[in-house]
Amino acid sequence: MAQKTKALKDFIDRIVSVFRRGPKVDQPSEPLAEKPANVSGKRPTIVKPVKAPRTSIKTSLPVKAKVPGCPHCKKPMVIKVARTGSNAGGNFWGCTDYPKCRGIRAIFPGKPNTP
């Protein structure tokens, strides 16, 4: 047991000594010039990438869907995603005045959304 501990300690000491003095690096074959000949004193021009326009991920409804009014307060409704219950992950219409108004409507695919 003592021999394994001593061998491990020696191994760790060798690793630590390498990190303290740094790895050995070969010298370059030719000395580097202080400044390359083709470099001017100007800073390089930075070109910003062109951002692509964002596209909507939601494709379950047509783009020009008619927004229904809330059955309780008649305010416009928004599409929401059910998080719990039997319809979890499904879309539904929810009132924009939530939590004061809890009016909801189901979204039926293929049928027009009429108020």
Phi and psi in radians as a Rosetta constraint file:
Dihedral C 1 N 2 CA 2 C 2 CIRCULARHARMONIC -1.133 0.35
Dihedral N 2 CA 2 C 2 N 3 CIRCULARHARMONIC -0.601 0.35
Dihedral C 2 N 3 CA 3 C 3 CIRCULARHARMONIC -1.189 0.35
Dihedral N 3 CA 3 C 3 N 4 CIRCULARHARMONIC -0.703 0.35
Dihedral C 3 N 4 CA 4 C 4 CIRCULARHARMONIC -1.134 0.35
Dihedral N 4 CA 4 C 4 N 5 CIRCULARHARMONIC -0.704 0.35
Dihedral C 4 N 5 CA 5 C 5 CIRCULARHARMONIC -1.139 0.35
Dihedral N 5 CA 5 C 5 N 6 CIRCULARHARMONIC -0.751 0.35
Dihedral C 5 N 6 CA 6 C 6 CIRCULARHARMONIC -1.131 0.35
Dihedral N 6 CA 6 C 6 N 7 CIRCULARHARMONIC -0.724 0.35
Dihedral C 6 N 7 CA 7 C 7 CIRCULARHARMONIC -1.122 0.35
Dihedral N 7 CA 7 C 7 N 8 CIRCULARHARMONIC -0.721 0.35
Dihedral C 7 N 8 CA 8 C 8 CIRCULARHARMONIC -1.147 0.35
Dihedral N 8 CA 8 C 8 N 9 CIRCULARHARMONIC -0.735 0.35
Dihedral C 8 N 9 CA 9 C 9 CIRCULARHARMONIC -1.103 0.35
Dihedral N 9 CA 9 C 9 N 10 CIRCULARHARMONIC -0.735 0.35
Dihedral C 9 N 10 CA 10 C 10 CIRCULARHARMONIC -1.086 0.35
Dihedral N 10 CA 10 C 10 N 11 CIRCULARHARMONIC -0.716 0.35
Dihedral C 10 N 11 CA 11 C 11 CIRCULARHARMONIC -1.090 0.35
Dihedral N 11 CA 11 C 11 N 12 CIRCULARHARMONIC -0.773 0.35
Dihedral C 11 N 12 CA 12 C 12 CIRCULARHARMONIC -1.143 0.35
Dihedral N 12 CA 12 C 12 N 13 CIRCULARHARMONIC -0.695 0.35
Dihedral C 12 N 13 CA 13 C 13 CIRCULARHARMONIC -1.077 0.35
Dihedral N 13 CA 13 C 13 N 14 CIRCULARHARMONIC -0.683 0.35
Dihedral C 13 N 14 CA 14 C 14 CIRCULARHARMONIC -1.129 0.35
Dihedral N 14 CA 14 C 14 N 15 CIRCULARHARMONIC -0.715 0.35
Dihedral C 14 N 15 CA 15 C 15 CIRCULARHARMONIC -1.126 0.35
Dihedral N 15 CA 15 C 15 N 16 CIRCULARHARMONIC -0.784 0.35
Dihedral C 15 N 16 CA 16 C 16 CIRCULARHARMONIC -1.101 0.35
Dihedral N 16 CA 16 C 16 N 17 CIRCULARHARMONIC -0.694 0.35
Dihedral C 16 N 17 CA 17 C 17 CIRCULARHARMONIC -1.156 0.35
Dihedral N 17 CA 17 C 17 N 18 CIRCULARHARMONIC -0.616 0.35
Dihedral C 17 N 18 CA 18 C 18 CIRCULARHARMONIC -1.132 0.35
Dihedral N 18 CA 18 C 18 N 19 CIRCULARHARMONIC -0.737 0.35
Dihedral C 18 N 19 CA 19 C 19 CIRCULARHARMONIC -1.198 0.35
Dihedral N 19 CA 19 C 19 N 20 CIRCULARHARMONIC -0.559 0.35
Dihedral C 19 N 20 CA 20 C 20 CIRCULARHARMONIC -1.222 0.35
Dihedral N 20 CA 20 C 20 N 21 CIRCULARHARMONIC -0.751 0.35
Dihedral C 20 N 21 CA 21 C 21 CIRCULARHARMONIC -1.609 0.35
Dihedral N 21 CA 21 C 21 N 22 CIRCULARHARMONIC -0.216 0.35
Dihedral C 21 N 22 CA 22 C 22 CIRCULARHARMONIC 1.531 0.35
Dihedral N 22 CA 22 C 22 N 23 CIRCULARHARMONIC 2.785 0.35
Dihedral C 22 N 23 CA 23 C 23 CIRCULARHARMONIC -1.243 0.35
Dihedral N 23 CA 23 C 23 N 24 CIRCULARHARMONIC 2.688 0.35
Dihedral C 23 N 24 CA 24 C 24 CIRCULARHARMONIC -1.355 0.35
Dihedral N 24 CA 24 C 24 N 25 CIRCULARHARMONIC 2.254 0.35
Dihedral C 24 N 25 CA 25 C 25 CIRCULARHARMONIC -2.104 0.35
Dihedral N 25 CA 25 C 25 N 26 CIRCULARHARMONIC 2.243 0.35
Dihedral C 25 N 26 CA 26 C 26 CIRCULARHARMONIC -1.190 0.35
Dihedral N 26 CA 26 C 26 N 27 CIRCULARHARMONIC 2.564 0.35
Dihedral C 26 N 27 CA 27 C 27 CIRCULARHARMONIC -1.272 0.35
Dihedral N 27 CA 27 C 27 N 28 CIRCULARHARMONIC 2.529 0.35
Dihedral C 27 N 28 CA 28 C 28 CIRCULARHARMONIC -1.118 0.35
Dihedral N 28 CA 28 C 28 N 29 CIRCULARHARMONIC 2.625 0.35
Dihedral C 28 N 29 CA 29 C 29 CIRCULARHARMONIC -1.154 0.35
Dihedral N 29 CA 29 C 29 N 30 CIRCULARHARMONIC -0.547 0.35
Dihedral C 29 N 30 CA 30 C 30 CIRCULARHARMONIC -2.298 0.35
Dihedral N 30 CA 30 C 30 N 31 CIRCULARHARMONIC 2.540 0.35
Dihedral C 30 N 31 CA 31 C 31 CIRCULARHARMONIC -1.165 0.35
Dihedral N 31 CA 31 C 31 N 32 CIRCULARHARMONIC 2.552 0.35
Dihedral C 31 N 32 CA 32 C 32 CIRCULARHARMONIC -1.381 0.35
Dihedral N 32 CA 32 C 32 N 33 CIRCULARHARMONIC 2.485 0.35
Dihedral C 32 N 33 CA 33 C 33 CIRCULARHARMONIC -1.260 0.35
Dihedral N 33 CA 33 C 33 N 34 CIRCULARHARMONIC 2.647 0.35
Dihedral C 33 N 34 CA 34 C 34 CIRCULARHARMONIC -1.133 0.35
Dihedral N 34 CA 34 C 34 N 35 CIRCULARHARMONIC -0.680 0.35
Dihedral C 34 N 35 CA 35 C 35 CIRCULARHARMONIC -2.545 0.35
Dihedral N 35 CA 35 C 35 N 36 CIRCULARHARMONIC 2.212 0.35
Dihedral C 35 N 36 CA 36 C 36 CIRCULARHARMONIC -1.032 0.35
Dihedral N 36 CA 36 C 36 N 37 CIRCULARHARMONIC 2.624 0.35
Dihedral C 36 N 37 CA 37 C 37 CIRCULARHARMONIC -1.199 0.35
Dihedral N 37 CA 37 C 37 N 38 CIRCULARHARMONIC -0.529 0.35
Dihedral C 37 N 38 CA 38 C 38 CIRCULARHARMONIC -1.578 0.35
Dihedral N 38 CA 38 C 38 N 39 CIRCULARHARMONIC 0.145 0.35
Dihedral C 38 N 39 CA 39 C 39 CIRCULARHARMONIC -1.719 0.35
Dihedral N 39 CA 39 C 39 N 40 CIRCULARHARMONIC 2.194 0.35
Dihedral C 39 N 40 CA 40 C 40 CIRCULARHARMONIC -1.603 0.35
Dihedral N 40 CA 40 C 40 N 41 CIRCULARHARMONIC 3.049 0.35
Dihedral C 40 N 41 CA 41 C 41 CIRCULARHARMONIC -1.395 0.35
Dihedral N 41 CA 41 C 41 N 42 CIRCULARHARMONIC -0.007 0.35
Dihedral C 41 N 42 CA 42 C 42 CIRCULARHARMONIC -1.443 0.35
Dihedral N 42 CA 42 C 42 N 43 CIRCULARHARMONIC 2.656 0.35
Dihedral C 42 N 43 CA 43 C 43 CIRCULARHARMONIC -1.366 0.35
Dihedral N 43 CA 43 C 43 N 44 CIRCULARHARMONIC 2.590 0.35
Dihedral C 43 N 44 CA 44 C 44 CIRCULARHARMONIC -1.182 0.35
Dihedral N 44 CA 44 C 44 N 45 CIRCULARHARMONIC 2.617 0.35
Dihedral C 44 N 45 CA 45 C 45 CIRCULARHARMONIC -1.409 0.35
Dihedral N 45 CA 45 C 45 N 46 CIRCULARHARMONIC 2.261 0.35
Dihedral C 45 N 46 CA 46 C 46 CIRCULARHARMONIC -1.703 0.35
Dihedral N 46 CA 46 C 46 N 47 CIRCULARHARMONIC 2.167 0.35
Dihedral C 46 N 47 CA 47 C 47 CIRCULARHARMONIC -1.790 0.35
Dihedral N 47 CA 47 C 47 N 48 CIRCULARHARMONIC 2.149 0.35
Dihedral C 47 N 48 CA 48 C 48 CIRCULARHARMONIC -1.442 0.35
Dihedral N 48 CA 48 C 48 N 49 CIRCULARHARMONIC 2.424 0.35
Dihedral C 48 N 49 CA 49 C 49 CIRCULARHARMONIC -1.215 0.35
Dihedral N 49 CA 49 C 49 N 50 CIRCULARHARMONIC 2.616 0.35
Dihedral C 49 N 50 CA 50 C 50 CIRCULARHARMONIC -1.472 0.35
Dihedral N 50 CA 50 C 50 N 51 CIRCULARHARMONIC 2.216 0.35
Dihedral C 50 N 51 CA 51 C 51 CIRCULARHARMONIC -1.495 0.35
Dihedral N 51 CA 51 C 51 N 52 CIRCULARHARMONIC 2.358 0.35
Dihedral C 51 N 52 CA 52 C 52 CIRCULARHARMONIC -1.342 0.35
Dihedral N 52 CA 52 C 52 N 53 CIRCULARHARMONIC 2.554 0.35
Dihedral C 52 N 53 CA 53 C 53 CIRCULARHARMONIC -1.142 0.35
Dihedral N 53 CA 53 C 53 N 54 CIRCULARHARMONIC 2.504 0.35
Dihedral C 53 N 54 CA 54 C 54 CIRCULARHARMONIC -1.283 0.35
Dihedral N 54 CA 54 C 54 N 55 CIRCULARHARMONIC 2.491 0.35
Dihedral C 54 N 55 CA 55 C 55 CIRCULARHARMONIC -2.022 0.35
Dihedral N 55 CA 55 C 55 N 56 CIRCULARHARMONIC 2.623 0.35
Dihedral C 55 N 56 CA 56 C 56 CIRCULARHARMONIC -1.280 0.35
Dihedral N 56 CA 56 C 56 N 57 CIRCULARHARMONIC 2.426 0.35
Dihedral C 56 N 57 CA 57 C 57 CIRCULARHARMONIC -1.496 0.35
Dihedral N 57 CA 57 C 57 N 58 CIRCULARHARMONIC -0.522 0.35
Dihedral C 57 N 58 CA 58 C 58 CIRCULARHARMONIC -1.272 0.35
Dihedral N 58 CA 58 C 58 N 59 CIRCULARHARMONIC 2.092 0.35
Dihedral C 58 N 59 CA 59 C 59 CIRCULARHARMONIC -2.174 0.35
Dihedral N 59 CA 59 C 59 N 60 CIRCULARHARMONIC 0.219 0.35
Dihedral C 59 N 60 CA 60 C 60 CIRCULARHARMONIC -1.320 0.35
Dihedral N 60 CA 60 C 60 N 61 CIRCULARHARMONIC -0.412 0.35
Dihedral C 60 N 61 CA 61 C 61 CIRCULARHARMONIC -2.058 0.35
Dihedral N 61 CA 61 C 61 N 62 CIRCULARHARMONIC 2.662 0.35
Dihedral C 61 N 62 CA 62 C 62 CIRCULARHARMONIC -1.111 0.35
Dihedral N 62 CA 62 C 62 N 63 CIRCULARHARMONIC 2.756 0.35
Dihedral C 62 N 63 CA 63 C 63 CIRCULARHARMONIC -1.122 0.35
Dihedral N 63 CA 63 C 63 N 64 CIRCULARHARMONIC -0.672 0.35
Dihedral C 63 N 64 CA 64 C 64 CIRCULARHARMONIC -1.790 0.35
Dihedral N 64 CA 64 C 64 N 65 CIRCULARHARMONIC 0.886 0.35
Dihedral C 64 N 65 CA 65 C 65 CIRCULARHARMONIC -1.328 0.35
Dihedral N 65 CA 65 C 65 N 66 CIRCULARHARMONIC 2.498 0.35
Dihedral C 65 N 66 CA 66 C 66 CIRCULARHARMONIC -1.375 0.35
Dihedral N 66 CA 66 C 66 N 67 CIRCULARHARMONIC 2.231 0.35
Dihedral C 66 N 67 CA 67 C 67 CIRCULARHARMONIC -1.445 0.35
Dihedral N 67 CA 67 C 67 N 68 CIRCULARHARMONIC 2.115 0.35
Dihedral C 67 N 68 CA 68 C 68 CIRCULARHARMONIC -1.344 0.35
Dihedral N 68 CA 68 C 68 N 69 CIRCULARHARMONIC 2.812 0.35
Dihedral C 68 N 69 CA 69 C 69 CIRCULARHARMONIC -1.592 0.35
Dihedral N 69 CA 69 C 69 N 70 CIRCULARHARMONIC 2.687 0.35
Dihedral C 69 N 70 CA 70 C 70 CIRCULARHARMONIC -1.149 0.35
Dihedral N 70 CA 70 C 70 N 71 CIRCULARHARMONIC 2.380 0.35
Dihedral C 70 N 71 CA 71 C 71 CIRCULARHARMONIC -1.186 0.35
Dihedral N 71 CA 71 C 71 N 72 CIRCULARHARMONIC -0.313 0.35
Dihedral C 71 N 72 CA 72 C 72 CIRCULARHARMONIC -1.715 0.35
Dihedral N 72 CA 72 C 72 N 73 CIRCULARHARMONIC -0.845 0.35
Dihedral C 72 N 73 CA 73 C 73 CIRCULARHARMONIC -2.009 0.35
Dihedral N 73 CA 73 C 73 N 74 CIRCULARHARMONIC -0.061 0.35
Dihedral C 73 N 74 CA 74 C 74 CIRCULARHARMONIC 1.183 0.35
Dihedral N 74 CA 74 C 74 N 75 CIRCULARHARMONIC 0.229 0.35
Dihedral C 74 N 75 CA 75 C 75 CIRCULARHARMONIC -1.370 0.35
Dihedral N 75 CA 75 C 75 N 76 CIRCULARHARMONIC 2.794 0.35
Dihedral C 75 N 76 CA 76 C 76 CIRCULARHARMONIC -1.144 0.35
Dihedral N 76 CA 76 C 76 N 77 CIRCULARHARMONIC 2.686 0.35
Dihedral C 76 N 77 CA 77 C 77 CIRCULARHARMONIC -1.921 0.35
Dihedral N 77 CA 77 C 77 N 78 CIRCULARHARMONIC 2.799 0.35
Dihedral C 77 N 78 CA 78 C 78 CIRCULARHARMONIC -2.181 0.35
Dihedral N 78 CA 78 C 78 N 79 CIRCULARHARMONIC 2.744 0.35
Dihedral C 78 N 79 CA 79 C 79 CIRCULARHARMONIC -1.423 0.35
Dihedral N 79 CA 79 C 79 N 80 CIRCULARHARMONIC 2.263 0.35
Dihedral C 79 N 80 CA 80 C 80 CIRCULARHARMONIC -2.209 0.35
Dihedral N 80 CA 80 C 80 N 81 CIRCULARHARMONIC 2.912 0.35
Dihedral C 80 N 81 CA 81 C 81 CIRCULARHARMONIC -2.009 0.35
Dihedral N 81 CA 81 C 81 N 82 CIRCULARHARMONIC 2.228 0.35
Dihedral C 81 N 82 CA 82 C 82 CIRCULARHARMONIC -1.217 0.35
Dihedral N 82 CA 82 C 82 N 83 CIRCULARHARMONIC 2.288 0.35
Dihedral C 82 N 83 CA 83 C 83 CIRCULARHARMONIC -1.712 0.35
Dihedral N 83 CA 83 C 83 N 84 CIRCULARHARMONIC -0.475 0.35
Dihedral C 83 N 84 CA 84 C 84 CIRCULARHARMONIC -2.311 0.35
Dihedral N 84 CA 84 C 84 N 85 CIRCULARHARMONIC 3.039 0.35
Dihedral C 84 N 85 CA 85 C 85 CIRCULARHARMONIC 1.512 0.35
Dihedral N 85 CA 85 C 85 N 86 CIRCULARHARMONIC -3.009 0.35
Dihedral C 85 N 86 CA 86 C 86 CIRCULARHARMONIC -1.250 0.35
Dihedral N 86 CA 86 C 86 N 87 CIRCULARHARMONIC -0.355 0.35
Dihedral C 86 N 87 CA 87 C 87 CIRCULARHARMONIC -1.741 0.35
Dihedral N 87 CA 87 C 87 N 88 CIRCULARHARMONIC 0.362 0.35
Dihedral C 87 N 88 CA 88 C 88 CIRCULARHARMONIC -0.979 0.35
Dihedral N 88 CA 88 C 88 N 89 CIRCULARHARMONIC 2.260 0.35
Dihedral C 88 N 89 CA 89 C 89 CIRCULARHARMONIC 1.586 0.35
Dihedral N 89 CA 89 C 89 N 90 CIRCULARHARMONIC -0.215 0.35
Dihedral C 89 N 90 CA 90 C 90 CIRCULARHARMONIC -1.547 0.35
Dihedral N 90 CA 90 C 90 N 91 CIRCULARHARMONIC 2.763 0.35
Dihedral C 90 N 91 CA 91 C 91 CIRCULARHARMONIC -1.605 0.35
Dihedral N 91 CA 91 C 91 N 92 CIRCULARHARMONIC 2.666 0.35
Dihedral C 91 N 92 CA 92 C 92 CIRCULARHARMONIC -2.679 0.35
Dihedral N 92 CA 92 C 92 N 93 CIRCULARHARMONIC 2.846 0.35
Dihedral C 92 N 93 CA 93 C 93 CIRCULARHARMONIC -1.530 0.35
Dihedral N 93 CA 93 C 93 N 94 CIRCULARHARMONIC 2.290 0.35
Dihedral C 93 N 94 CA 94 C 94 CIRCULARHARMONIC -2.219 0.35
Dihedral N 94 CA 94 C 94 N 95 CIRCULARHARMONIC 2.598 0.35
Dihedral C 94 N 95 CA 95 C 95 CIRCULARHARMONIC -1.176 0.35
Dihedral N 95 CA 95 C 95 N 96 CIRCULARHARMONIC 2.475 0.35
Dihedral C 95 N 96 CA 96 C 96 CIRCULARHARMONIC -1.269 0.35
Dihedral N 96 CA 96 C 96 N 97 CIRCULARHARMONIC -0.258 0.35
Dihedral C 96 N 97 CA 97 C 97 CIRCULARHARMONIC -1.652 0.35
Dihedral N 97 CA 97 C 97 N 98 CIRCULARHARMONIC 0.344 0.35
Dihedral C 97 N 98 CA 98 C 98 CIRCULARHARMONIC -1.114 0.35
Dihedral N 98 CA 98 C 98 N 99 CIRCULARHARMONIC 2.420 0.35
Dihedral C 98 N 99 CA 99 C 99 CIRCULARHARMONIC -1.614 0.35
Dihedral N 99 CA 99 C 99 N 100 CIRCULARHARMONIC -0.047 0.35
Dihedral C 99 N 100 CA 100 C 100 CIRCULARHARMONIC -1.114 0.35
Dihedral N 100 CA 100 C 100 N 101 CIRCULARHARMONIC -0.749 0.35
Dihedral C 100 N 101 CA 101 C 101 CIRCULARHARMONIC -2.019 0.35
Dihedral N 101 CA 101 C 101 N 102 CIRCULARHARMONIC 2.270 0.35
Dihedral C 101 N 102 CA 102 C 102 CIRCULARHARMONIC -1.905 0.35
Dihedral N 102 CA 102 C 102 N 103 CIRCULARHARMONIC 0.545 0.35
Dihedral C 102 N 103 CA 103 C 103 CIRCULARHARMONIC -1.217 0.35
Dihedral N 103 CA 103 C 103 N 104 CIRCULARHARMONIC 2.357 0.35
Dihedral C 103 N 104 CA 104 C 104 CIRCULARHARMONIC -2.384 0.35
Dihedral N 104 CA 104 C 104 N 105 CIRCULARHARMONIC 2.772 0.35
Dihedral C 104 N 105 CA 105 C 105 CIRCULARHARMONIC -2.430 0.35
Dihedral N 105 CA 105 C 105 N 106 CIRCULARHARMONIC 2.560 0.35
Dihedral C 105 N 106 CA 106 C 106 CIRCULARHARMONIC -1.387 0.35
Dihedral N 106 CA 106 C 106 N 107 CIRCULARHARMONIC 2.668 0.35
Dihedral C 106 N 107 CA 107 C 107 CIRCULARHARMONIC -1.823 0.35
Dihedral N 107 CA 107 C 107 N 108 CIRCULARHARMONIC 2.089 0.35
Dihedral C 107 N 108 CA 108 C 108 CIRCULARHARMONIC -1.840 0.35
Dihedral N 108 CA 108 C 108 N 109 CIRCULARHARMONIC 2.031 0.35
Dihedral C 108 N 109 CA 109 C 109 CIRCULARHARMONIC -1.144 0.35
Dihedral N 109 CA 109 C 109 N 110 CIRCULARHARMONIC 2.403 0.35
Dihedral C 109 N 110 CA 110 C 110 CIRCULARHARMONIC 1.549 0.35
Dihedral N 110 CA 110 C 110 N 111 CIRCULARHARMONIC -0.270 0.35
Dihedral C 110 N 111 CA 111 C 111 CIRCULARHARMONIC -1.834 0.35
Dihedral N 111 CA 111 C 111 N 112 CIRCULARHARMONIC 2.524 0.35
Dihedral C 111 N 112 CA 112 C 112 CIRCULARHARMONIC -1.178 0.35
Dihedral N 112 CA 112 C 112 N 113 CIRCULARHARMONIC 2.481 0.35
Dihedral C 112 N 113 CA 113 C 113 CIRCULARHARMONIC -1.550 0.35
Dihedral N 113 CA 113 C 113 N 114 CIRCULARHARMONIC 1.625 0.35
Dihedral C 113 N 114 CA 114 C 114 CIRCULARHARMONIC -1.808 0.35
Dihedral N 114 CA 114 C 114 N 115 CIRCULARHARMONIC 2.533 0.35
